[in-house]
Amino acid sequence: MQKINNKCSVIVSSYDGSEDLWEPFFTLFFRYWPDCPYPIYLITNYKIYNHDRVTTIAVGEHKGWASNMRVVLKKIPTPYVMCLIEDLFIEKPVDSAYIDSLVEYIDDKKVAYIRLFPSPLPDHDFTNNLNLGLISKGAPYRASLTAALWDKKILNDLLVDGENIWQAELGGTERSNNVSAPFLSVKKPALIYHDRTAVVAGKWMYYAVKLCKREGLKIDLKKRKIDYFWHINLRFDQFRKYPTMRKIRSIPLVGTISAKVFRFTLDAMRRFLQ
């Protein structure tokens, strides 16, 4: 019998158009966090994900990420929530005891927020024994919505109906400057996943497809194309940073020509892969 912690719930943000991501997301979630002690909720519009450990909350017509989240928060009985999104695929085992200690800390110290993946890193030291740092007021992405523990009431107060997730993140960051409770971040990932989501602009990231293949997961490549360009661009960028290439770029005429060749090659690849 799975032990249930009634202080916190996991909320996975999604919608019906991302139904193809639910199976790989939850397969990896339970593979690498089998002893997750928190109730788990999935946000959808109308569809139901059938899993004995996942409760679907169908909010109906999509009215914006923030509006959907506010509807869901009213249905969540716990005072704290862990917010995730459906295309953050966990890749390594989760230390459940450490997560539990963060939940206890946020409760005991009246913390507003703990970012679970340090991107960006906290910008100030903060006295504690859990390897947490302080995210100062005015810091970019102070209220990042990718993976974090929240005081449920504070999260709800920061949301503005109709905002999409990017607007809610940027607007919530600005509004968070008026919150007196501290915003904190881990210094090392508490949840290990790629620092870029598995799907961007409706396309699979190449690394996510490789991950699913390695993990033996079937994904629907007919519904979504693979974005090879981002992966190629990353490799080009790494190549450009090699010491030899830096020396070549420092040569006046040769450097100018090499930069033009790089740009021409990347533009050609982008057009070919579209």
Number of C-alpha atoms within 10 A of each C-alpha: 3 10 10 13 14 13 16 26 24 22 27 26 21 20 22 17 11 13 14 16 19 17 17 19 21 19 16 20 19 15 16 18 18 14 15 22 19 21 21 17 19 22 27 24 18 14 16 16 16 10 10 6 14 17 16 20 21 19 18 14 11 14 15 16 22 22 18 26 22 17 15 19 18 11 9 18 14 17 15 25 26 24 22 20 17 25 23 24 26 21 17 14 16 21 14 16 12 12 17 17 12 20 22 14 15 21 16 9 10 12 20 23 26 29 31 26 22 20 16 15 17 21 14 12 13 16 9 9 6 13 12 23 22 20 25 16 18 12 14 14 16 27 28 23 23 22 20 22 27 26 22 22 14 16 22 18 13 20 21 17 15 15 18 15 19 13 16 23 22 17 17 23 21 18 18 22 17 10 13 10 15 19 23 29 28 22 19 14 14 21 25 17 16 15 12 13 17 22 21 13 8 14 15 22 21 18 18 19 19 12 15 17 12 9 14 10 15 12 16 10 12 7 10 14 15 19 21 17 19 15 13 15 14 11 11 14 12 10 13 17 11 10 10 10 13 13 11 15 17 11 12 9 10 12 16 13 12 16 13 12 12 14 11 12 12 16 13 11 15 16 9 9 11 9
